[in-house]
């Protein structure tokens, strides 16, 4: 009887997809209620004339910019602009704050300057520990903004600063960012649909 061949090793492609699908499945099972709360908070702000301020570092900065642009310009339908601003895009503000105040304050100072009661501050940090994101959420809370954190499963300090937390059930940064991007698209679609339904026909 021939000896059975050993299984072929998994490729990086297969490993990556398997890891993504596992985290996505856990997220689908857990994150519906917190995402509904986040969507409701954002809609309250926008319907009241407020805006969304989004911020994060590295890949999370890119996610903040992606979400803000989908809202201000358009996601899935033709409609007017929706007030959303990524605090990661103004090089002069970021470098001035970093130089004069310290990098921990690069988002907090912008929240102080631009945020108003009734706005939403949405901070993205996969670790839940980014000092500049936490500082901005503290500032937002003191200023009367609704505070939202998008993070991974290790986020104790972030939770104490947020009205709503969406914690992807993973500690792996790439997997968390992948789900954050999907959640961003879901949020944009929900906001767009709800605000469009508000329009008189």
C-alpha positions in Angstrom: 0.0 0.0 0.0 1.5 3.3 -1.1 2.4 5.8 1.6 0.0 8.8 1.5 1.5 12.0 0.4 1.8 14.8 3.0 -0.6 17.7 2.6 0.8 20.5 0.5 1.8 23.5 2.7 -0.6 26.4 2.7 0.4 29.4 0.6 0.5 32.9 2.1 -2.5 33.7 -0.1 -4.6 30.9 1.5 -3.4 31.7 5.0 -4.3 35.4 4.5 -7.7 34.7 3.2 -8.4 32.1 6.0 -7.4 34.6 8.7 -9.5 37.4 7.2 -12.6 35.2 6.8 -12.3 34.0 10.4 -12.1 37.5 11.8 -14.8 38.7 9.4 -17.1 35.9 10.6 -16.6 36.7 14.3 -17.1 40.4 13.5 -20.4 39.7 11.7 -21.6 37.8 14.8 -20.6 40.5 17.3 -20.6 44.0 15.8 -24.1 44.5 14.5 -25.4 46.2 17.7 -22.4 48.6 18.2 -22.5 49.5 14.6 -26.2 50.3 14.8 -25.4 52.6 17.8 -22.6 54.3 15.9 -24.8 54.8 12.8 -27.5 56.4 15.0 -25.0 58.7 16.7 -23.6 59.9 13.4 -27.1 60.4 12.0 -28.1 62.5 15.0 -25.2 64.7 14.5 -25.7 65.2 10.8 -29.4 65.7 11.1 -28.7 68.4 13.7 -26.3 70.3 11.5 -23.2 68.7 12.9 -20.2 67.0 11.3 -18.0 63.9 11.7 -14.3 64.4 12.6 -12.2 61.3 11.9 -8.6 60.6 12.8 -6.0 57.8 13.3 -2.4 57.0 12.5 -0.9 55.1 9.6 -3.4 52.7 8.0 -6.0 54.1 10.3 -5.3 57.6 9.0 -5.9 56.2 5.5 -9.2 54.7 6.7 -10.3 58.0 8.3 -9.6 59.8 5.0 -11.4 57.1 3.0 -14.5 57.3 5.1 -14.5 61.1 5.1 -14.1 61.3 1.3 -16.9 58.7 0.7 -19.2 60.9 2.8 -18.3 64.3 1.5 -18.1 63.3 -2.2 -20.4 60.3 -2.6 -20.5 56.5 -1.9 -23.2 54.7 -3.8 -25.6 57.2 -5.1 -25.8 60.8 -6.4 -26.6 63.2 -3.6 -25.4 66.3 -1.8 -22.3 66.4 0.3 -22.3 65.0 3.9 -20.2 66.9 6.5 -17.2 64.7 7.4 -13.5 65.8 7.8 -10.4 63.7 8.3 -8.0 65.4 10.7 -5.1 63.6 9.1 -4.8 65.5 5.8 -3.5 69.0 6.7 0.3 68.8 6.6 0.7 72.3 8.0 -1.5 71.7 11.0 0.0 68.3 11.7 3.6 69.5 11.5 2.9 72.7 13.4 1.1 70.8 16.2 3.8 68.1 16.3 6.6 70.7 16.5 5.0 73.2 18.8 2.7 71.0 21.0 4.0 67.5 20.6 2.7 64.7 18.4 0.3 63.6 21.1 -1.7 66.8 20.4 -1.9 66.7 16.6 -5.6 65.6 16.6 -6.7 67.1 20.0 -5.8 70.7 18.9 -7.8 70.3 15.7 -10.8 68.8 17.6 -10.5 71.8 20.0 -10.5 74.2 17.1 -13.1 72.6 14.8 -15.3 70.5 17.0 -18.6 71.8 18.3 -21.2 70.2 20.7 -23.3 67.8 18.7 -20.5 66.8 16.4 -19.0 63.3 16.4 -15.3 62.5 17.0 -14.4 59.1 15.5 -11.0 57.8 16.4 -9.4 54.8 14.8 -6.7 52.9 16.6 -6.1 49.2 16.1 -4.2 48.9 19.4 -6.6 51.0 21.4 -3.5 52.8 22.8 -2.5 55.5 20.3 -1.8 58.5 22.6 -2.8 61.1 20.0 -6.2 59.4 19.4 -6.9 59.0 23.1 -6.0 62.7 23.7 -8.3 63.8 20.9 -11.2 61.7 22.3 -10.6 63.3 25.8 -10.7 66.7 24.2 -13.8 65.8 22.3 -15.6 64.5 25.3 -14.8 67.7 27.3 -16.1 69.8 24.4 -19.5 68.0 24.2 -18.9 65.9 21.1 -20.1 62.3 20.8 -17.1 60.0 20.9 -16.7 56.8 19.0 -13.7 54.5 18.9 -12.9 51.8 16.3 -10.3 49.4 17.5 -9.3 45.8 18.1 -10.1 43.6 21.0 -7.5 45.1 23.4 -8.9 48.5 24.1 -9.5 49.1 27.8 -8.5 52.8 28.0 -10.2 53.7 24.8 -13.5 52.3 26.1 -13.5 54.8 29.0 -13.3 57.7 26.6 -16.0 56.6 24.1 -19.8 56.7 24.0 -19.6 53.9 21.5 -16.9 51.4 20.7 -16.6 49.0 17.8 -13.9 46.5 18.7 -12.9 44.0 16.0 -12.3 40.6 17.7 -8.6 40.4 16.8 -5.2 41.6 18.0 -3.7 41.5 14.5 -3.4 44.9 12.9 -4.0 43.8 9.3 -7.1 41.9 10.1 -8.5 44.8 12.2 -7.8 47.3 9.4 -9.5 45.0 6.9 -12.7 44.9 8.9 -12.5 48.6 9.7 -12.6 49.3 6.0 -15.6 47.1 5.5 -17.3 48.8 8.5 -16.5 52.2 7.0 -18.3 51.2 3.8 -21.3 49.9 5.7 -21.5 53.1 7.8 -21.3 55.3 4.6 -24.0 53.3 2.9 -26.3 53.5 6.0 -25.8 57.2 6.4 -26.3 57.9 2.7 -29.5 55.8 2.6 -31.0 57.3 5.8 -30.3 60.9 4.8 -31.6 60.3 1.3 -34.8 58.9 2.9 -35.2 62.1 4.9 -35.4 64.2 1.7 -38.9 65.4 0.7 -40.2 63.7 -2.4 
